[in-house]
Amino acid sequence: MSQTVAEPRVTRRRSPQQRSGGGQEARRGRFGWLLLAPFAVSFVALLIVPLGYALWLSLHARSITGAQRWAGFENYVRVFGDESFITGLKRVLWFGVLQAPLMLVLALILALLLDAATTRLSRLARLVAFMPYAVPAVIGVLMWGFLYSPQLGPAAILTQLLGDAAPDLLGKTWVLYSLVNVLTWQMTGYNMIIIYSALQGLPREIYEAARLDGAGGWKLAIRIKLPLVAPAVVLSAVFTIIATLQIFSEPKVMQSTRPDAVPADFTPNMYAYNQAFSYGQFNYSATISFVLGIVIIIGSYIFLFATRRRSGLND
Amino acid sequence: MAIHSARRGRRLMAAAAATAALALGAACSGPGGGGGGSGDTGGGDATDADGVATVTVWAWYPEFQEVVDVFNASHEDVQVELVNAGVGEDAYAKLRTALESGSGAPDLIQMELSEMPSFMVMDGLLDIGPYGATEVADSYPEWVWDQVSQGDAVYAIPVDAGPIGMFYRADLYEEYGLEPATTWEEYRATAEALKAANPDLYLSDFQVGNASNLVGLIQQAGGAPYGYDFSNPEEVVINFDNEITRQVLNYWGDMIAEGLIDDAPYHSTDWDAGIAAGTYLTTIEAAWRPGYLGNIAEATSGSWRVAPMPQWNEGDDLQGNHGGSTFAVTSQTDSPEAAAQVAIEIFGSEEPWEVGIDKAFLFPVFNPVAESPDFLERPYEFFGDQPVNEIFVPAAQSVSPLSFTPFDSFAKSTINEQVASAIAGEQTMDEAAAAIQQILVDYAESVGMTVSEG
């Protein structure tokens, strides 16, 4: 079906008329490149070159006193057998499985509620829901650290009630779930805004038509709004997957107060950071980063492929 | 069809490139902008038109700006510019990045003795022997000088040390009828007595995550976990899994398991609160620690006293050390002579030490100050006017020198993780000691070193 649409376009582009104006097009092309230059320069300098350097590093190795030597895929073989990396990866995957749906459902519900209500209160509610995102991650985590502390914050009530049986929310067993809560608190408002904007952009006539057909508020939300904002939800989900696999700042900050619960290899990104900047293993760190990048690409692709009907990317 | 899938492919490519970029961003951009930001503060400083050399310094001693002011006021041709590059590990991470990238290091950096081998092995520290450093060797105790020098080569000028003592709350000890323990056996009995008198209190906290202090405790028991000599930079001795280490680990592990000693981590809000509120009556700490304790527990100032570390065998005089630092000139400096002069002189007279001792609670290793009666007899307000150096000075003299590996950051983090896992009940302390040994040996071999054990 699409081929029939595609054919004429291709032929039109190669029409003789356009070929005769080739000189003008070339000039236009040069001008286009000129306009592109500021972006291209920074893109190459800040992305392609560092990526190339990281790739080069990952293919080399160095002894503690020696010089760089070619190592081929040695580092890559090591990453896939590295328990620290694999455990960290499993941890962030589990984290994503827990956190992403929880947060997206919350964001979706909030967005639908705010879209349905149009009082002054709803504008305030929108601001309040978004506010945690405006708190810098480091400050947010430090604050939650106090709230979770078994001796200081509200969690201390649990300690008083349950004594030794009270869960240590910052301890080894619970810290991951505590972080799920922190991230959900922080990011729900952000995702809500994405979905809410999509809702605001929907044509109101559809609602009217639906209402005339007898759809109530509930049906309108489920049958009309939800399918129409699905691409926005998918977008939020992709961002969330990427952010989850890369999670760094929150556990890193938590580590400074609870080194017993958050080890240096808690997440793959923390592991890569420590390999480079604490242990001076720049080659191995670059390898970990590359493997993580590939995992993220594959993960994002699988998700986009699985949701292709809803993603709005293929029609 | 073709166009559609191509378009989708392109979008996915873009998404893929973006995700890869984000993932790599963390590894490439460095800690807190250390790479880029430090470029301005780095060793690009040469002598200016008036012949004044500016030396950039990364340091995190408490109240250090005042020491810098003292130096700058008394020097005309050299001026020091202090840069806050973070404390300890943060500053080292930035230095490591600067050394790896070839620019951005300061002229001079505060460096702990335990970290020196890590940076010497990267060729990150300059031999300042030719710039007059060898001439001041006599001003420092031999055990410290041995750690900063290699024959005539001098890689740092020592500043302070961290002899460990037992800090205790005199008021609370009196309230519960306790005496400062002189042996570790007595220390345990004291902890039991306190628990019986008031189950809400702990004699002390183990400070999970404070590997350096733990190594000091092991050192005091007669252990030496590492052996390293810079003349053979690719050889290292790892001796962590032995009777002494296991004895120390089990001693604390058993008391934690019985609830006699708390296990709030080092630097945690709970530890700070416990010290401030008097939940912990004792803490085994280095001499420089009051400089930090003062901030955490200002209200308790004056209630603390210091006693010597309890001994494993009655009548022994074995001591431990935690920390202690130096000033090292980095290999990226443009003005090695001026940087060496600052390293030698900034704490190399009595005036700066007035700030260093009065306000920063540093424990000097500069003999003219450390051996002066003024220092020995000096009363400390934090310790209820007790002249605590009567305890710390002999302790510092009895400390046996300790070597550190050129991967101390990794070693510390391994110790912290394994010990924490034992305290959480996931393994025994004996297993933790064996695991630490194995992990460190494997690591040393993975970076191309020859390891001997035991």
Interface residues (C-beta under 8 A of the other chain):
Chain A: M1 S2 Q3 A6 R9 L47 P50 L51 Y53 A54 S63 I64 T65 G66 G145 F146 S149 P150 Q151 L152 G171 K172 V238 I242 L245 Q246 F248 S256 T257 R258 P259 D260 A261 P263 A264 N269 A272 Y273 N274 A276 F277 S278 Y279 G280 Q281 F282 S285 A286 I288 S289 F290 L292 G293 I294 I296 I297 S300 Y301 L304 L313 N314
Chain B: M1 A2 I3 H4 R8 R11 L12 A15 A16 A17 T19 A20 A21 L22 A23 L24 A26 A27 C28 G30 P31 E89 Y92 A93 R96 T97 E100 S118 V121 M122 V208 G209 P233 E234 D263 A264 P265 Y266 H267 S268 T269 D270 A273 G274 P406 F407 S409 F410 S413 N416 E417 A420 I423 A424 V447 G448 M449
